[in-house]
Amino acid sequence: MRGRPRDDRREREILATVTTLLADVGYDGVTFEEVARRAGASKATLYRRWSTRRDMVMAALKAGPAARSGPDAIDTGSLRGDLLALCRRLDRTMRSSDGRTAMLLLQAGLEDPELCDEIERSTGPTGARLPASVVEAAVRRGELPIGVDPFPYEEVTGSVLLLRRLNGLPADDHYLESLVDSVLLPALRGTADVRGDLPRGIFSGHPATAPAPVTTEETP
């Protein structure tokens, strides 16, 4: 016997509820029970679509603030160009949603490192993290020394773009070029001389402050 056909409109409504809940209470506060209550749906309906909270949150992010835009790969032929392209992509992501939802992308790495990894895998480079392919290409071209760490890009870029977004300030090409030329490029090159491991940036999905809390997924 065939199951009931999926209602795409209803699914969009539920995912919009998930996005609103994320903005209101953060990732840790999203539960199947609360989503069902707010969306006027049954938990069974939600579990037929998504087996875990992470799956449901990923679907909401992919439908909204982390939606794909343009090609996945970043390869402009120069490190400066790649960094500018990443900054522009992250700024578009930040400005495609309200400030509270943009903050979620920042918090995801702290609350669920695997979710942050999954965002990058599922949506392509968001600009929040510095892809290893960009670093490797820059090393091959002689633009970066061996042994650089992405910490400066991942710690600084998302933070400053989010602050500008929340304060209504533009992040035009002049600003992004200044950020890349005066902050990101010198800082990245400087990490090759730093002794010891640098902490991970918030956007990297692996912050060194403390392990993410262990949460138990709900069962139907």
C-alpha positions as CSV (number, residue, x, y, z in Angstrom):
1,M,0.0,0.0,0.0
2,R,1.4,3.3,-1.0
3,G,2.0,5.9,1.6
4,R,0.4,9.3,1.7
5,P,2.0,11.7,-0.9
6,R,4.3,14.3,0.7
7,D,2.8,17.8,1.0
8,D,5.6,20.1,-0.1
9,R,3.7,23.2,1.1
10,R,3.2,21.7,4.5
11,E,6.9,20.7,4.7
12,R,7.9,24.3,4.0
13,E,5.6,25.5,6.8
14,I,7.2,23.0,9.2
15,L,10.7,24.0,8.2
16,A,9.8,27.7,8.6
17,T,8.7,26.8,12.1
18,V,12.0,25.1,12.8
19,T,13.9,28.2,11.6
20,T,11.8,30.4,13.8
21,L,12.3,28.1,16.8
22,L,16.1,28.2,16.1
23,A,16.0,31.9,16.2
24,D,14.0,32.0,19.4
25,V,15.7,29.4,21.5
26,G,18.8,28.2,19.7
27,Y,19.7,24.8,18.4
28,D,19.7,23.1,21.9
29,G,16.1,24.2,22.4
30,V,14.8,22.6,19.2
31,T,12.8,19.4,20.0
32,F,10.4,17.3,17.9
33,E,7.7,18.0,20.5
34,E,8.1,21.8,20.4
35,V,8.2,21.9,16.6
36,A,5.1,19.7,16.4
37,R,3.3,22.0,18.9
38,R,4.2,25.2,17.1
39,A,3.5,23.8,13.6
40,G,0.3,22.1,14.6
41,A,1.6,18.8,13.4
42,S,2.1,15.4,15.0
43,K,5.5,14.1,16.1
44,A,4.8,11.1,13.9
45,T,4.6,13.4,10.9
46,L,7.9,14.9,11.7
47,Y,9.6,11.5,12.2
48,R,8.3,10.3,8.9
49,R,10.3,13.1,7.3
50,W,13.4,13.4,9.5
51,S,14.8,10.7,11.8
52,T,16.8,13.0,14.0
53,R,16.8,16.6,15.2
54,R,20.0,17.3,13.2
55,D,18.3,16.1,10.0
56,M,15.4,18.4,10.6
57,V,17.6,21.4,11.4
58,M,19.8,20.7,8.4
59,A,16.7,20.7,6.2
60,A,15.6,24.0,7.6
61,L,19.0,25.6,7.1
62,K,19.2,24.3,3.5
63,A,15.8,25.7,2.8
64,G,16.7,29.1,4.2
65,P,19.8,30.7,5.5
66,A,22.3,28.1,4.2
67,A,20.6,27.6,0.8
68,R,23.0,27.0,-2.1
69,S,23.8,30.0,-4.2
70,G,26.2,29.7,-7.1
71,P,28.8,27.0,-7.7
72,D,30.2,25.2,-4.7
73,A,33.9,25.4,-5.5
74,I,36.0,28.5,-4.7
75,D,38.9,28.8,-7.2
76,T,39.6,32.2,-8.6
77,G,43.2,31.6,-9.3
78,S,44.6,33.6,-6.4
79,L,44.4,33.5,-2.6
80,R,43.3,37.1,-2.5
81,G,40.5,36.4,-4.9
82,D,39.5,33.2,-3.1
83,L,39.3,35.0,0.2
84,L,37.2,37.8,-1.3
85,A,34.8,35.2,-2.9
86,L,34.4,33.4,0.5
87,C,33.8,36.7,2.3
88,R,31.1,37.7,-0.2
89,R,29.5,34.3,0.0
90,L,29.3,34.5,3.8
91,D,28.0,38.0,3.7
92,R,25.2,36.9,1.4
93,T,24.4,34.1,3.8
94,M,24.3,36.5,6.8
95,R,22.1,39.0,5.0
96,S,19.7,36.3,3.7
97,S,18.2,35.8,7.2
98,D,17.5,37.8,10.2
99,G,20.3,38.5,12.7
100,R,19.1,35.8,15.2
101,T,19.2,33.1,12.5
102,A,22.6,34.3,11.3
103,M,23.8,34.0,14.9
104,L,22.7,30.3,14.7
105,L,25.3,29.6,12.1
106,L,27.9,31.0,14.5
107,Q,26.6,29.0,17.4
108,A,26.3,25.7,15.5
109,G,29.9,24.9,15.9
110,L,29.8,25.4,19.6
111,E,26.6,23.4,20.3
112,D,27.0,20.7,17.7
113,P,30.4,20.5,15.8
114,E,29.1,17.8,13.5
115,L,26.2,20.0,12.5
116,C,28.7,22.7,11.4
117,D,30.6,20.1,9.4
118,E,27.4,18.9,7.8
119,I,26.3,22.4,6.8
120,E,29.6,22.8,4.8
121,R,29.2,19.3,3.2
122,S,25.6,19.7,2.3
123,T,25.5,23.3,1.1
124,G,29.0,23.7,-0.2
125,P,31.4,26.4,1.1
126,T,29.3,28.9,3.0
127,G,32.3,31.2,3.6
128,A,32.2,30.5,7.3
129,R,35.2,28.2,7.0
130,L,38.4,28.3,5.0
131,P,38.4,25.2,2.7
132,A,41.5,23.1,2.8
133,S,41.5,23.2,-1.1
134,V,41.9,27.0,-1.0
135,V,44.9,26.7,1.4
136,E,46.5,23.9,-0.6
137,A,46.2,25.8,-3.9
138,A,47.7,28.9,-2.3
139,V,50.7,26.8,-1.0
140,R,51.2,25.4,-4.5
141,R,51.2,28.9,-6.0
142,G,53.7,30.1,-3.4
143,E,51.2,32.5,-1.8
144,L,51.2,30.8,1.6
145,P,54.0,28.9,3.4
146,I,53.5,25.3,4.4
147,G,51.9,24.9,7.9
148,V,49.4,27.8,7.9
149,D,46.4,27.5,10.1
150,P,42.9,28.7,9.1
151,F,42.2,30.1,12.6
152,P,42.5,33.9,11.6
153,Y,40.0,33.5,8.8
154,E,37.5,31.4,10.7
155,E,37.7,33.4,13.9
156,V,37.6,36.9,12.4
157,T,35.5,36.8,9.2
158,G,32.3,35.5,10.5
159,S,32.4,37.6,13.6
160,V,33.0,40.9,11.9
161,L,30.5,40.3,9.2
162,L,27.9,39.3,11.7
163,L,28.5,42.4,13.8
164,R,28.2,44.6,10.7
165,R,25.0,42.8,9.7
166,L,23.5,43.3,13.2
167,N,24.5,47.0,13.3
168,G,23.2,47.8,9.8
169,L,26.6,48.5,8.4
170,P,27.6,47.7,4.8
171,A,30.2,45.1,3.8
172,D,30.9,46.4,0.3
173,D,33.9,45.5,-1.8
174,H,36.0,48.3,-0.3
175,Y,35.4,46.9,3.2
176,L,36.0,43.3,2.2
177,E,39.1,44.1,0.2
178,S,40.5,46.1,3.2
179,L,39.6,43.2,5.5
180,V,41.4,40.7,3.3
181,D,44.5,42.8,2.6
182,S,45.1,44.3,6.0
183,V,43.9,41.5,8.3
184,L,43.3,38.1,6.8
185,L,46.3,37.7,4.4
186,P,48.9,38.9,6.9
187,A,47.3,36.9,9.7
188,L,47.2,33.7,7.7
189,R,50.8,33.9,6.7
190,G,51.8,34.6,10.3
191,T,50.3,31.4,11.6
192,A,53.1,29.3,10.0
193,D,55.5,30.8,12.6
194,V,53.2,30.2,15.6
195,R,54.4,27.5,17.9
196,G,51.9,25.1,19.3
197,D,48.3,24.4,18.1
198,L,46.0,27.4,17.7
199,P,42.5,27.1,19.0
200,R,39.8,26.5,16.4
201,G,37.7,29.4,15.2
202,I,34.0,29.4,16.2
203,F,33.0,28.8,12.6
204,S,35.4,25.9,12.2
205,G,33.1,23.6,14.1
206,H,35.9,22.5,16.4
207,P,36.3,25.2,19.1
208,A,38.9,24.4,21.7
209,T,37.0,26.0,24.6
210,A,35.1,22.9,25.8
211,P,33.6,19.8,24.4
212,A,30.1,20.2,23.1
213,P,27.4,19.0,25.4
214,V,26.1,15.5,24.8
215,T,22.4,15.5,23.9
216,T,20.1,12.6,23.4
217,E,17.9,12.5,20.4
218,E,14.2,12.0,21.0
219,T,12.5,8.8,20.0
220,P,9.0,8.6,18.5
